[in-house]
């Protein structure tokens, strides 16, 4: 299988003003934006709540959590699915220090991918002829179902 060349993100991490609606959505209702991105990507809508609730619950148990698991995993999955350049090390840094900007960038990427048409190459296939379905014919005496057998109506 031939590998496709890696591409860049459609917008930069801090390109909030490329699409002001996404910027406002992320600023005023960040949890809603993260849940929307997760759902549009095909994951559970509640996945980003792990980033919101997880650190508080784990730190109460004495377990420190530095990288937000949902934000990091969504970013890595999106890079892999769309063949976007980057590394896990960069994804960890972005998820830890620029979480809101990361979710906004993923939202813009999904919106752009939705607009881009998908080209499908279709190959010609051979179609084999099949027998037609049996047909009942009306004759003056009645219906013919099999050769030599007649059904008459009374």
Rosetta constraint file for C-alpha pairs under 8 A:
AtomPair CA 4 CA 83 HARMONIC 7.47 0.50
AtomPair CA 5 CA 83 HARMONIC 7.46 0.50
AtomPair CA 6 CA 83 HARMONIC 5.07 0.50
AtomPair CA 6 CA 84 HARMONIC 5.31 0.50
AtomPair CA 6 CA 85 HARMONIC 5.38 0.50
AtomPair CA 7 CA 83 HARMONIC 6.20 0.50
AtomPair CA 7 CA 84 HARMONIC 4.79 0.50
AtomPair CA 7 CA 85 HARMONIC 5.67 0.50
AtomPair CA 8 CA 84 HARMONIC 5.39 0.50
AtomPair CA 8 CA 85 HARMONIC 5.59 0.50
AtomPair CA 9 CA 84 HARMONIC 6.19 0.50
AtomPair CA 9 CA 85 HARMONIC 7.57 0.50
AtomPair CA 9 CA 109 HARMONIC 7.01 0.50
AtomPair CA 10 CA 108 HARMONIC 7.82 0.50
AtomPair CA 10 CA 109 HARMONIC 6.07 0.50
AtomPair CA 10 CA 112 HARMONIC 7.46 0.50
AtomPair CA 11 CA 15 HARMONIC 6.11 0.50
AtomPair CA 11 CA 18 HARMONIC 7.59 0.50
AtomPair CA 11 CA 105 HARMONIC 6.72 0.50
AtomPair CA 11 CA 108 HARMONIC 7.27 0.50
AtomPair CA 11 CA 109 HARMONIC 7.23 0.50
AtomPair CA 12 CA 105 HARMONIC 6.99 0.50
AtomPair CA 13 CA 101 HARMONIC 6.00 0.50
AtomPair CA 13 CA 102 HARMONIC 6.29 0.50
AtomPair CA 13 CA 105 HARMONIC 5.74 0.50
AtomPair CA 14 CA 101 HARMONIC 6.39 0.50
AtomPair CA 14 CA 105 HARMONIC 7.89 0.50
AtomPair CA 15 CA 19 HARMONIC 7.91 0.50
AtomPair CA 15 CA 105 HARMONIC 7.81 0.50
AtomPair CA 16 CA 20 HARMONIC 6.32 0.50
AtomPair CA 16 CA 22 HARMONIC 7.37 0.50
AtomPair CA 16 CA 23 HARMONIC 5.30 0.50
AtomPair CA 16 CA 101 HARMONIC 7.71 0.50
AtomPair CA 16 CA 104 HARMONIC 7.43 0.50
AtomPair CA 16 CA 105 HARMONIC 7.90 0.50
AtomPair CA 17 CA 23 HARMONIC 6.94 0.50
AtomPair CA 19 CA 23 HARMONIC 6.70 0.50
AtomPair CA 19 CA 108 HARMONIC 7.50 0.50
AtomPair CA 20 CA 24 HARMONIC 6.13 0.50
AtomPair CA 21 CA 25 HARMONIC 6.05 0.50
AtomPair CA 22 CA 26 HARMONIC 6.06 0.50
AtomPair CA 22 CA 104 HARMONIC 6.29 0.50
AtomPair CA 22 CA 107 HARMONIC 7.20 0.50
AtomPair CA 22 CA 108 HARMONIC 7.09 0.50
AtomPair CA 23 CA 27 HARMONIC 6.10 0.50
AtomPair CA 23 CA 104 HARMONIC 6.62 0.50
AtomPair CA 24 CA 28 HARMONIC 5.90 0.50
AtomPair CA 25 CA 29 HARMONIC 5.58 0.50
AtomPair CA 25 CA 30 HARMONIC 6.66 0.50
AtomPair CA 25 CA 32 HARMONIC 7.94 0.50
AtomPair CA 25 CA 33 HARMONIC 6.29 0.50
AtomPair CA 26 CA 30 HARMONIC 4.31 0.50
AtomPair CA 26 CA 31 HARMONIC 7.83 0.50
AtomPair CA 26 CA 32 HARMONIC 7.83 0.50
AtomPair CA 26 CA 33 HARMONIC 5.63 0.50
AtomPair CA 26 CA 34 HARMONIC 7.98 0.50
AtomPair CA 26 CA 100 HARMONIC 6.77 0.50
AtomPair CA 26 CA 103 HARMONIC 7.81 0.50
AtomPair CA 26 CA 104 HARMONIC 6.32 0.50
AtomPair CA 29 CA 33 HARMONIC 6.45 0.50
AtomPair CA 30 CA 34 HARMONIC 6.26 0.50
AtomPair CA 30 CA 100 HARMONIC 7.07 0.50
AtomPair CA 31 CA 35 HARMONIC 6.20 0.50
AtomPair CA 31 CA 48 HARMONIC 7.32 0.50
AtomPair CA 31 CA 49 HARMONIC 7.56 0.50
AtomPair CA 32 CA 36 HARMONIC 6.08 0.50
AtomPair CA 33 CA 37 HARMONIC 6.23 0.50
AtomPair CA 33 CA 103 HARMONIC 7.41 0.50
AtomPair CA 33 CA 104 HARMONIC 7.64 0.50
AtomPair CA 33 CA 107 HARMONIC 7.71 0.50
AtomPair CA 34 CA 38 HARMONIC 6.22 0.50
AtomPair CA 34 CA 48 HARMONIC 5.93 0.50
AtomPair CA 34 CA 103 HARMONIC 6.05 0.50
AtomPair CA 35 CA 39 HARMONIC 6.18 0.50
AtomPair CA 35 CA 45 HARMONIC 4.84 0.50
AtomPair CA 35 CA 46 HARMONIC 6.01 0.50
AtomPair CA 35 CA 47 HARMONIC 6.96 0.50
AtomPair CA 35 CA 48 HARMONIC 5.88 0.50
AtomPair CA 35 CA 49 HARMONIC 7.86 0.50
AtomPair CA 36 CA 40 HARMONIC 6.11 0.50
AtomPair CA 36 CA 45 HARMONIC 6.57 0.50
AtomPair CA 37 CA 41 HARMONIC 6.08 0.50
AtomPair CA 37 CA 45 HARMONIC 7.99 0.50
AtomPair CA 37 CA 103 HARMONIC 7.40 0.50
AtomPair CA 37 CA 106 HARMONIC 7.01 0.50
AtomPair CA 37 CA 107 HARMONIC 5.60 0.50
AtomPair CA 37 CA 110 HARMONIC 7.63 0.50
AtomPair CA 38 CA 42 HARMONIC 6.55 0.50
AtomPair CA 38 CA 43 HARMONIC 5.26 0.50
AtomPair CA 38 CA 44 HARMONIC 6.31 0.50
AtomPair CA 38 CA 45 HARMONIC 5.44 0.50
AtomPair CA 38 CA 46 HARMONIC 7.78 0.50
AtomPair CA 38 CA 47 HARMONIC 6.76 0.50
AtomPair CA 38 CA 48 HARMONIC 7.19 0.50
AtomPair CA 38 CA 74 HARMONIC 7.40 0.50
AtomPair CA 39 CA 43 HARMONIC 5.20 0.50
AtomPair CA 39 CA 44 HARMONIC 5.70 0.50
AtomPair CA 39 CA 45 HARMONIC 4.62 0.50
AtomPair CA 40 CA 110 HARMONIC 7.53 0.50
AtomPair CA 41 CA 110 HARMONIC 7.49 0.50
AtomPair CA 43 CA 47 HARMONIC 7.27 0.50
AtomPair CA 46 CA 50 HARMONIC 7.80 0.50
AtomPair CA 47 CA 70 HARMONIC 6.21 0.50
AtomPair CA 48 CA 52 HARMONIC 6.89 0.50
AtomPair CA 48 CA 70 HARMONIC 5.38 0.50
AtomPair CA 48 CA 71 HARMONIC 6.84 0.50
AtomPair CA 49 CA 53 HARMONIC 5.86 0.50
AtomPair CA 49 CA 54 HARMONIC 7.52 0.50
AtomPair CA 50 CA 54 HARMONIC 4.82 0.50
AtomPair CA 50 CA 55 HARMONIC 7.97 0.50
AtomPair CA 50 CA 68 HARMONIC 7.79 0.50
AtomPair CA 50 CA 69 HARMONIC 7.07 0.50
AtomPair CA 50 CA 70 HARMONIC 6.32 0.50
AtomPair CA 51 CA 55 HARMONIC 6.76 0.50
AtomPair CA 51 CA 68 HARMONIC 5.09 0.50
AtomPair CA 51 CA 69 HARMONIC 6.25 0.50
AtomPair CA 51 CA 70 HARMONIC 5.93 0.50
AtomPair CA 51 CA 71 HARMONIC 7.07 0.50
AtomPair CA 52 CA 56 HARMONIC 7.72 0.50
AtomPair CA 53 CA 57 HARMONIC 6.33 0.50
AtomPair CA 54 CA 58 HARMONIC 5.99 0.50
AtomPair CA 55 CA 59 HARMONIC 5.85 0.50
AtomPair CA 55 CA 64 HARMONIC 7.30 0.50
AtomPair CA 55 CA 65 HARMONIC 5.68 0.50
AtomPair CA 55 CA 68 HARMONIC 7.95 0.50
AtomPair CA 56 CA 60 HARMONIC 6.20 0.50
AtomPair CA 57 CA 61 HARMONIC 6.61 0.50
AtomPair CA 58 CA 62 HARMONIC 6.38 0.50
AtomPair CA 58 CA 63 HARMONIC 5.12 0.50
AtomPair CA 58 CA 64 HARMONIC 6.53 0.50
AtomPair CA 58 CA 65 HARMONIC 7.01 0.50
AtomPair CA 59 CA 63 HARMONIC 5.02 0.50
AtomPair CA 59 CA 64 HARMONIC 5.36 0.50
AtomPair CA 59 CA 65 HARMONIC 7.21 0.50
AtomPair CA 66 CA 96 HARMONIC 6.89 0.50
AtomPair CA 67 CA 72 HARMONIC 7.11 0.50
AtomPair CA 67 CA 92 HARMONIC 6.52 0.50
AtomPair CA 67 CA 95 HARMONIC 6.54 0.50
AtomPair CA 67 CA 96 HARMONIC 5.26 0.50
AtomPair CA 68 CA 72 HARMONIC 6.06 0.50
AtomPair CA 68 CA 95 HARMONIC 6.47 0.50
AtomPair CA 68 CA 96 HARMONIC 6.59 0.50
AtomPair CA 69 CA 73 HARMONIC 5.98 0.50
AtomPair CA 70 CA 74 HARMONIC 5.92 0.50
AtomPair CA 71 CA 75 HARMONIC 6.15 0.50
AtomPair CA 71 CA 95 HARMONIC 5.94 0.50
AtomPair CA 71 CA 99 HARMONIC 7.07 0.50
AtomPair CA 71 CA 102 HARMONIC 7.76 0.50
AtomPair CA 71 CA 103 HARMONIC 7.19 0.50
AtomPair CA 72 CA 76 HARMONIC 6.26 0.50
AtomPair CA 72 CA 91 HARMONIC 6.31 0.50
AtomPair CA 72 CA 92 HARMONIC 6.24 0.50
AtomPair CA 72 CA 95 HARMONIC 5.48 0.50
AtomPair CA 73 CA 77 HARMONIC 5.98 0.50
AtomPair CA 74 CA 78 HARMONIC 5.99 0.50
AtomPair CA 75 CA 79 HARMONIC 6.22 0.50
AtomPair CA 75 CA 91 HARMONIC 6.72 0.50
AtomPair CA 75 CA 102 HARMONIC 7.75 0.50
AtomPair CA 75 CA 106 HARMONIC 7.23 0.50
AtomPair CA 76 CA 80 HARMONIC 6.23 0.50
AtomPair CA 76 CA 88 HARMONIC 6.85 0.50
AtomPair CA 76 CA 91 HARMONIC 6.81 0.50
AtomPair CA 77 CA 81 HARMONIC 6.07 0.50
AtomPair CA 78 CA 82 HARMONIC 6.09 0.50
AtomPair CA 78 CA 84 HARMONIC 7.81 0.50
AtomPair CA 78 CA 106 HARMONIC 7.77 0.50
AtomPair CA 79 CA 83 HARMONIC 5.58 0.50
AtomPair CA 79 CA 84 HARMONIC 4.61 0.50
AtomPair CA 79 CA 85 HARMONIC 6.95 0.50
AtomPair CA 79 CA 86 HARMONIC 7.40 0.50
AtomPair CA 80 CA 84 HARMONIC 6.63 0.50
AtomPair CA 86 CA 90 HARMONIC 6.65 0.50
AtomPair CA 86 CA 91 HARMONIC 7.47 0.50
AtomPair CA 87 CA 91 HARMONIC 6.26 0.50
AtomPair CA 88 CA 92 HARMONIC 6.09 0.50
AtomPair CA 89 CA 93 HARMONIC 6.43 0.50
AtomPair CA 90 CA 94 HARMONIC 6.12 0.50
AtomPair CA 91 CA 95 HARMONIC 5.93 0.50
AtomPair CA 92 CA 96 HARMONIC 6.02 0.50
AtomPair CA 93 CA 97 HARMONIC 6.01 0.50
AtomPair CA 93 CA 98 HARMONIC 7.70 0.50
AtomPair CA 94 CA 98 HARMONIC 5.01 0.50
AtomPair CA 94 CA 99 HARMONIC 6.41 0.50
AtomPair CA 94 CA 102 HARMONIC 6.55 0.50
AtomPair CA 95 CA 99 HARMONIC 4.73 0.50
AtomPair CA 95 CA 102 HARMONIC 6.54 0.50
AtomPair CA 98 CA 102 HARMONIC 6.00 0.50
AtomPair CA 99 CA 103 HARMONIC 6.36 0.50
AtomPair CA 100 CA 104 HARMONIC 6.26 0.50
AtomPair CA 101 CA 105 HARMONIC 6.08 0.50
AtomPair CA 102 CA 106 HARMONIC 6.25 0.50
AtomPair CA 103 CA 107 HARMONIC 6.14 0.50
AtomPair CA 104 CA 108 HARMONIC 6.25 0.50
AtomPair CA 105 CA 109 HARMONIC 6.15 0.50
AtomPair CA 106 CA 110 HARMONIC 6.20 0.50
AtomPair CA 107 CA 111 HARMONIC 6.26 0.50
AtomPair CA 108 CA 112 HARMONIC 6.15 0.50
AtomPair CA 109 CA 113 HARMONIC 6.10 0.50
AtomPair CA 110 CA 114 HARMONIC 6.08 0.50
AtomPair CA 111 CA 115 HARMONIC 6.56 0.50
AtomPair CA 112 CA 116 HARMONIC 6.38 0.50
AtomPair CA 136 CA 143 HARMONIC 6.97 0.50
AtomPair CA 136 CA 144 HARMONIC 6.33 0.50
AtomPair CA 136 CA 145 HARMONIC 6.10 0.50
AtomPair CA 137 CA 143 HARMONIC 6.27 0.50
AtomPair CA 137 CA 144 HARMONIC 6.02 0.50
AtomPair CA 137 CA 145 HARMONIC 7.87 0.50
AtomPair CA 138 CA 142 HARMONIC 6.30 0.50
AtomPair CA 138 CA 143 HARMONIC 5.10 0.50
AtomPair CA 138 CA 144 HARMONIC 6.73 0.50
AtomPair CA 139 CA 143 HARMONIC 6.06 0.50
AtomPair CA 139 CA 144 HARMONIC 7.13 0.50
AtomPair CA 141 CA 150 HARMONIC 7.68 0.50
AtomPair CA 141 CA 151 HARMONIC 7.96 0.50
AtomPair CA 141 CA 152 HARMONIC 6.17 0.50
AtomPair CA 142 CA 150 HARMONIC 6.41 0.50
AtomPair CA 142 CA 151 HARMONIC 5.49 0.50
AtomPair CA 142 CA 152 HARMONIC 4.56 0.50
AtomPair CA 142 CA 153 HARMONIC 6.40 0.50
AtomPair CA 143 CA 150 HARMONIC 6.06 0.50
AtomPair CA 143 CA 151 HARMONIC 5.45 0.50
AtomPair CA 143 CA 152 HARMONIC 6.81 0.50
AtomPair CA 144 CA 149 HARMONIC 6.56 0.50
AtomPair CA 144 CA 150 HARMONIC 5.30 0.50
AtomPair CA 144 CA 151 HARMONIC 6.76 0.50
AtomPair CA 145 CA 149 HARMONIC 6.66 0.50
AtomPair CA 145 CA 150 HARMONIC 6.90 0.50
AtomPair CA 145 CA 151 HARMONIC 7.74 0.50
AtomPair CA 146 CA 150 HARMONIC 7.64 0.50
